[in-house]
């Protein structure tokens, strides 16, 4: 009897190891086991590889999981000069940091530290007297009182009235650039930001902004911990996201992908090397809106936790109702569509949410949520199909090629159940 028991235990251990490959982030399965066609999934590789072969992109990773099992994980091209892309390559995920910070905020919400309709100034007094831009007169901004206070909910939904200063050409954006908001600490950023008028009255317009950076500081104020420590203790460590953080330690630099851009000869060239990147050392400014580095395998664990309504492998980060609340559209019809590059999308608490599939010009499901980073990193979660998709490369300009649209279609068309 003991020998039979031992044999059974060995079989179970070997079966588990066969289903879980280190670096995959989640257990693996054959596509057909989760309702996907291997043959149709194979269409992804040649399309993505064509960007490498044509010299349009340096390298990239594509990853697909369904029902919590990875069924597609491919590397293409280079992660640096003469270095092949690795499955565990580390990327600057830029604005894919925003959903992580939003989850951190909602952890504190669940603990009763605040309500979503609380004024931001209740926790960040610097915002108590903030004004709204009206017009320019004699090269000076004319400001008015806000129609109502900015709330925590406004920050989470990008309806705060804040802007970014990086992309826009308004007088307020110019004031952001002049202030050099991102050169100091989070507290110093907030202090400078509070001196600049809002671009819009809170709640009147969806406008992509530094709102989530402000929430990063809010997390520090409410929790009493630095943002990096809070994320590590409450999200990264529990989810076993071992390569995610605000910088790449020296012992991992060999896995850090270089960042590429367009060259003068209409090709591509390295514009930021791993060893000299500002992500190769601990930063002074902990950007909750765009500061993280991560791997595809780490981020798919975060995404799967969301798909599982706040839990992964027995570890609960958020409650089911909280995740359902976060991943619903929170914007009124008057504020839609939110942006030309996000057709058919509304916005939840940290994510774009698909509200109208036909208007999105792409296959998908209502309720699908996603976000992306400026260096062309993307993730999608489809609760209806229990599907997670990740695409990562390190190339600017953003959306120069339609790889995100192509990858999404190539994944959906492989569903056969």
Order of alpha helices (4+ residues) and beta strands (2+ residues): alpha-alpha-alpha-beta-beta-beta-beta-alpha-beta-beta-alpha-alpha-alpha-alpha-alpha-beta-beta-beta-alpha-beta-beta-alpha-beta-beta-beta-beta-beta-beta-alpha
